[in-house]
Amino acid sequence: MALDGLAADRVIAVVRAPAVPDAAALCAALAEGGIRWVEFTSTTPDVTTHLRRAVVTAADWAEVTRRAAEFTAAIAAAR
């Protein structure tokens, strides 16, 4: 469950900025740094646009990750 993950991580980035050039890239950079939870405040201009872009990018990465896991499992099964 999502709340279990948040409770385990105990860290959430709160983004409140006058502009966010690339929300997806920001989320990716935070994830690379180990921060898996991000909140964009409603005071951020065009917040819904940023959220849509971040969600689409996350979904794309989830699909890539899922396919990589399937590929790895197929290789292991073939050995």
Secondary structure, DSSP 8 states (H G I E B T S, - for coil): -HHHHHHHH---EEE--S--S-HHHHHHHHHHTT---EEE-TTSTTHHHHHHHHHHHHHHHHHHHHHHHHHHHHHHHH-
